[in-house]
Amino acid sequence: MPGSAVSEAEIEKVEKLRGDGATKESLALSQELLERADDGDLRMRLLFNIVTCSAVLELDDVTVRALAELDKMPEPQFSRVLANMSRGHAEEQLGRPGKALAIFDTILETGYFEREDFRIHKYQLCLFKGQALVRLKRAAEGLDWLDQAHALYPSEESARDETERRIFGWVEPLIQTNRANCLKFFDRFEEAYQAASEVLKWTDGDLAALAKEQMAECRHWQGRIPEALEFYVEVKKRVPCRLVAEERVQTGITNCMIHLEKRRGSSRPS
């Protein structure tokens, strides 16, 4: 549509679609918006989104074209580093964490992420690398990178502008759900519970359902069965859910009920 500028709200919509797992829809809308986007920063965000979505969908020709467009932007090396970060994230999402780690380690060697103006990008990179390590069951290393990410922006007040606040809003919940997974691995159940509960401050979507499942599992392992059952029942109301397996939730409910029944049986007078 000639003369119709792309708005910040439209950019946020395509990014939210990608975050919600609607990758094809996000890609199609990004390509449509790119046709009429004149602002350099908005074009760059659309191209990064196209790189990520096309990589997840394994549309190599689309990825190559988007990278070529990024190479035309001012500071093409800067653009390429961030595009490769998006590619690495896509590899991790496709279940190829080893390949993702190789990409992340390569771009870390560029030195860009030590620049102060790259702080918000380093925040995302630490999350992505932490997630890849968690997928590889390297929990100690994963937790270290997730903690590094959180230390960069420990609260919303740490964000210096609206862009950083927007990124904080989706990165921080992912940091905390991944931290909860790592902490559970080390039987640090109360810390894992607290990490998962932080997620509920930022979202009530699918990630919140996953966080409540983590909270239920922590309380179960701590022997706080009534609390665990309450969380499991809340999560069951949310299925089907992209991030939660219904069978796992039902197993948790069943185990809680068995445990409570045994308690009642043992407390009855003989």
For each residue, the residues with C-beta under 8 A, 3 or more apart:
1: 4 36
2: 36
3:
4: 1 36
5: 36 37 38 39
6: 10 11 33 36 37 38 39 42 46
7: 10 11
8: 11 12 42
9: 12 13
10: 6 7 13 14 29 33
11: 6 7 8 14 15 33 42 45 46
12: 8 9 15 16 166
13: 9 10 16 17 29
14: 10 11 17 18 26 29 30 33 46 49
15: 11 12 18 19 26 45 49
16: 12 13 19 20
17: 13 14 20 22 23 25 26 29
18: 14 15 21 22 23 26 49 52 53
19: 15 16 170
20: 16 17 205 206 242
21: 18 242
22: 17 18 25 26
23: 17 18 26 27 53 56 57
24: 27 28 53 57
25: 17 22 28 29
26: 14 15 17 18 22 23 29 30 49 53
27: 23 24 30 31 49 50 53 54 57 59 62
28: 24 25 31 32
29: 10 13 14 17 25 26 32 33
30: 14 26 27 33 34 46 49 50 53
31: 27 28 34 35 50
32: 28 29 35
33: 6 10 11 14 29 30 36 37 46
34: 30 31 37 43 46 47 50
35: 31 32
36: 1 2 4 5 6 33
37: 5 6 33 34 42 43 46
38: 5 6 43
39: 5 6 42 43
40: 43 44 73 74
41: 44 45
42: 6 8 11 37 39 45 46
43: 34 37 38 39 40 46 47 69 73
44: 40 41 47 48 70 73 79
45: 11 15 41 42 48 49
46: 6 11 14 30 33 34 37 42 43 49 50
47: 34 43 44 50 51 66 69 70 73 79 83
48: 44 45 51 52 70 82 83 86
49: 14 15 18 26 27 30 45 46 52 53 86
50: 27 30 31 34 46 47 53 54 62 63 66
51: 47 48 54 55 63 66 67 70 83 86 87 90
52: 18 48 49 55 56 86 87 89 90
53: 18 23 24 26 27 30 49 50 56 57 90
54: 27 50 51 57 58 59 60 62 63 66
55: 51 52 58 59 63 86 87 90 91 94
56: 23 52 53 90 93 94
57: 23 24 27 53 54 62
58: 54 55 94
59: 27 54 55 62 63
60: 54 63 64
61: 64 65
62: 27 50 54 57 59 65 66
63: 50 51 54 55 59 60 66 67 87
64: 60 61 67 68
65: 61 62 68 69
66: 47 50 51 54 62 63 69 70 83
67: 51 63 64 70 71 80 83
68: 64 65 71 72
69: 43 47 65 66 72 73
70: 44 47 48 51 66 67 73 76 79 80 83
71: 67 68 76 79 80
72: 68 69 76
73: 40 43 44 47 69 70 76 79
74: 40
75: 78 79
76: 70 71 72 73 79 80
77: 80 81 110
78: 75 81 82 112
79: 44 47 70 71 73 75 76 82 83
80: 67 70 71 76 77 83 84
81: 77 78 84 85 107 110 112
82: 48 78 79 85 86 121
83: 47 48 51 66 67 70 79 80 86 87
84: 80 81 87 88 103 106 107
85: 81 82 88 89 103 104 107 121 124 125 128
86: 48 49 51 52 55 82 83 89 90
87: 51 52 55 63 83 84 90 91 103
88: 84 85 91 92 99 100 101 103 104 107 128 132
89: 52 85 86 92 93 100 128
90: 51 52 53 55 56 86 87 93 94
91: 55 87 88 94 96 97 99 100 103
92: 88 89 95 96 97 100 128 131 132 135
93: 56 89 90
94: 55 56 58 90 91
95: 92 135
96: 91 92 99 100
97: 91 92 100 101 131 132 133 135 136
98: 101 102 132 136
99: 88 91 96 102 103
100: 88 89 91 92 96 97 103 104 128 129 132
101: 88 97 98 104 105 129 132 133 136
102: 98 99 105 106
103: 84 85 87 88 91 99 100 106 107
104: 85 88 100 101 107 108 125 128 129 132
105: 101 102 108 109
106: 84 102 103 109 110
107: 81 84 85 88 103 104 110 112 113 125
108: 104 105 113 125
109: 105 106
110: 77 81 106 107 113
111: 114 115
112: 78 81 107 115 118 121
113: 107 108 110 118 121 122 125
114: 111 118 122
115: 111 112 118 119
116: 119
117:
118: 112 113 114 115 121 122
119: 115 116 122 123 152
120: 123 124 153 163 164 167
121: 82 85 112 113 118 124 125
122: 113 114 118 119 125 126 152
123: 119 120 126 127 149 152 153 167 168 171
124: 85 120 121 127 128 149 167 171
125: 85 104 107 108 113 121 122 128 129
126: 122 123 129 130 145 146 148 149 152
127: 123 124 130 131 145 146 149 171 174 175 178
128: 85 88 89 92 100 104 124 125 131 132
129: 100 101 104 125 126 132 133 145
130: 126 127 133 134 142 143 144 145 146 148 149 175 178
131: 92 97 127 128 134 135 142 174 178
132: 88 92 97 98 100 101 104 128 129 135 136 142
133: 97 101 129 130 136 138 139 141 142 145
134: 130 131 137 138 139 142 178 181 182
135: 92 95 97 131 132
136: 97 98 101 132 133 142
137: 134
138: 133 134 141 142
139: 133 134 142 143 181 182 185 186
140: 143 144 182
141: 133 138 144 145
142: 130 131 132 133 134 136 138 139 145 146 178 182
143: 130 139 140 146 147 179 182 183
144: 130 140 141 147 148
145: 126 127 129 130 133 141 142 148 149
146: 126 127 130 142 143 149 150 175 178 179 182
147: 143 144 150 151 179
148: 126 130 144 145 151 152
149: 123 124 126 127 130 145 146 152 153 171 175
150: 146 147 153 154 172 175 176 179
151: 147 148 154
152: 119 122 123 126 148 149 158
153: 120 123 149 150 158 159 164 168 171 172
154: 150 151 158
155: 158
156: 159 165 168 169
157:
158: 152 153 154 155 164 168
159: 153 156 164 165 167 168
160: 164
161: 164 165
162: 165 166
163: 120 166 167
164: 120 153 158 159 160 161 167 168
165: 156 159 161 162 168 169
166: 12 162 163 169 170
167: 120 123 124 159 163 164 170 171
168: 123 153 156 158 159 164 165 171 172
169: 156 165 166 172 173 202
170: 19 166 167 173 174
171: 123 124 127 149 153 167 168 174 175
172: 150 153 168 169 175 176 198 202
173: 169 170 176 177 198 199 202 203 207 211
174: 127 131 170 171 177 178 207
175: 127 130 146 149 150 171 172 178 179
176: 150 172 173 179 180 195 196 198 199 211
177: 173 174 180 181 195 196 199 207 210 211 214
178: 127 130 131 134 142 146 174 175 181 182
179: 143 146 147 150 175 176 182 183 192 195
180: 176 177 183 184 192 193 195 196 211 214 218
181: 134 139 177 178 184 185 192 214
182: 134 139 140 142 143 146 178 179 185 186 192
183: 143 179 180 186 188 189 191 192 195
184: 180 181 187 188 189 192 214 217 218 221
185: 139 181 182
186: 139 182 183
187: 184 221
188: 183 184 191 192
189: 183 184 192 193 218 221 222
190: 193 194 218 222
191: 183 188 194 195
192: 179 180 181 182 183 184 188 189 195 196 214 218
193: 180 189 190 196 197 214 215 218 219 222
194: 190 191 197 198
195: 176 177 179 180 183 191 192 198 199
196: 176 177 180 192 193 199 211 212 214 215 218
197: 193 194 200 211 215
198: 172 173 176 194 195 201 202
199: 173 176 177 195 196 202 203 207 208 210 211
200: 197 203 204 208 211 212
201: 198
202: 169 172 173 198 199
203: 173 199 200 207 208
204: 200 208
205: 20 208 209
206: 20 209 210 238 241 242 243 244
207: 173 174 177 199 203 210 211 243
208: 199 200 203 204 205 211 212
209: 205 206 212 213 235 238 239 241 243 244
210: 177 199 206 207 213 214 241 243 244
211: 173 176 177 180 196 197 199 200 207 208 214 215
212: 196 200 208 209 215 216 231 234 235 238
213: 209 210 216 217 231 232 235 244 248 249 252
214: 177 180 181 184 192 193 196 210 211 217 218
215: 193 196 197 211 212 218 219 231
216: 212 213 219 220 228 229 230 231 232 235 252
217: 184 213 214 220 221 228 252
218: 180 184 189 190 192 193 196 214 215 221 222 228
219: 193 215 216 222 224 225 227 228 231
220: 216 217 223 224 225 228 252 255 256
221: 184 187 189 217 218
222: 189 190 193 218 219
223: 220
224: 219 220 227 228
225: 219 220 228 229 256 259 260 263
226: 229 230 260
227: 219 224 230 231
228: 216 217 218 219 220 224 225 231 232 252 256
229: 216 225 226 232 233 253 256 257 260
230: 216 226 227 233 234
231: 212 213 215 216 219 227 228 234 235
232: 213 216 228 229 235 236 249 252 253 256
233: 229 230 236 237 253
234: 212 230 231 237 238
235: 209 212 213 216 231 232 238 239 241 244 249
236: 232 233 239 246 249 250 253
237: 233 234
238: 206 209 212 234 235 241 244
239: 209 235 236 244 246 249
240: 246
241: 206 209 210 235 238 244 246
242: 20 21 206
243: 206 207 209 210
244: 206 209 210 213 235 238 239 241 248 249
245: 248 249
246: 236 239 240 241 249 250
247: 250 251
248: 213 244 245 251 252
249: 213 232 235 236 239 244 245 246 252 253
250: 236 246 247 253 254
251: 247 248 254 255
252: 213 216 217 220 228 232 248 249 255 256
253: 229 232 233 236 249 250 256 257
254: 250 251 257 258
255: 220 251 252 258 259
256: 220 225 228 229 232 252 253 259 260
257: 229 253 254 260 261
258: 254 255 261 262
259: 225 255 256 262 263
260: 225 226 229 256 257 263 264
261: 257 258 264 265
262: 258 259 265 266
263: 225 259 260 266 267
264: 260 261 267 268
265: 261 262 268
266: 262 263
267: 263 264
268: 264 265
269:
270:
